[in-house]
Amino acid sequence: MSVSVSNRAASSPAAIVAAIGGLYVAQSVIGGITWTGLPAVMRDQGLPLDRIGLLTLIALPWALKFLWSPAVERYRLPPAGRNCTGVIVLIGGLVSIAGLLAVAQFGPAAFWPVVACLTVVAFAASTLDIACDGFAVQNLAGKNLGWGNAAQVGGAYLGSAIGAGLFLYLVEIHGWRAAVSAMASLLVLLGLPFLLGIAGQSREEVREHVPALGTALRRPQIRRGLAASAIYVLAQKAALTMLGPFLVDAGLSLSTIGLVNGVGSMVLGGAAALAGGALVRWLGTRSVLVLALVLQAGSLFILAAFALSGIFPAGPLAVVATLSSSGIMALGFVALYAQFMRWSDPRQPGVDFTLFQCMDALVSMAGGILAGYAAQHLGYGALFGGAGVGALLAAPAIAMVSDRD
């Protein structure tokens, strides 16, 4: 890529990290509501588990966004001129806010209208994410790229704490409509630092490379990354779709579950993300990925023991659930995302990184549907026990496809 002027934004790395961090938090607020908050609310209202499992269909735009990622990157990075990341963020943010306000009016009992609205929101958020990832990789080069990865992972857990924790607390205290409307208002505040700051500070440039899927798929690193994403996500995340409903059926209130999710994501998830970054530098991505799978298998076996015994002590159950969904997940995904960034082409980072995330979403969606069916017809014990075995079997497979350093 040749440029007529520097392709970096005029802002300092710290300002860029802070601004894109707000966008990552906003995206994860939506994800926390969709994947953790909404399943718990619906189960609290008596919806069957197999129907709740269908909520993973909302991930379809995240699974398919690789199809329009080249078009988004070509619009964001025109042959000549300033990058258009700000325009994409503005449009995607407005659509997301409007979709959440519509969900607030429908209520959780209107299953399919809520699914339809949240799917539109997912399309807008996933498109925004393509632009945000590309912007981060391009403007945080060299030693500053790690800070972008920290903003991505840390923002994800802070947003999850809000969307899965604070949201459930607000639902129980103030009701559905007020809780969802509050989350929509929060998206506005989280997007302003980017839109009013670094979005307008990019410089003129001339670009020779044209982003394309074919360019990505011809690279062996991309094929390895797709295999790593599929193996790791299926083993690490699939069964956790039913964690919220399991805690509801175990007798925990929505506010308690919200507190578990919130504290776990903000405190344990953040600490584990930092620990994961240190361990990646010390042990390498391969060792950290294997370690996280082994730890997740242990936590899943404990959850299976609770389910099979029928004994649900609130304290120990909450601790294990928090470790499984926040601590261990953060530890492993820092390593996985570091691997993805290393394998991405800096000339089209929005395309390459999107391919990895799409595999993540596709496997999560299929695994969530399977988990809902297994929980409904085989029970939570069989679901968590089988997932624990799967995590152990995935450890040598992920070691084969990931890098040692």
Secondary structure, 3 states (H helix, E strand, C coil): CCCCCCCCCCCCHHHHHHHHHHHHHHHHHHHHHHHHHHHHHHHHCCCCHHHHHHHHHHHHHHHHHHHCHHHHHHHHCCCEECCCHHHHHHHHHHHHHHHHHHHHHHCCCCHHHHHHHHHHHHHHHHHHHHHHHHHHHHHCCHHHHHHHHHHHHHHHHHHHHHHHHHHHHHHHHHCHHHHHHHHHHHHHHHHHHHHHCHHHCCCCEECCCCCCHHHHHCCHHHHHHHHHHHHHHHHHHHHHHHHHHHHHHCCCCHHHHHHHHHHHHHHHHHHHHHHHHHHHHHHCHHHHHHHHHHHHHHHHHHHHHHHHHCCCCHHHHHHHHHHHHHHHHHHHHHHHHHHHHHHCCCCCHHHHHHHHHHHHHHHHHHHHHHHHHHHHHCCHHHHHHHHHHHHHHHHHHHHHHCCCC
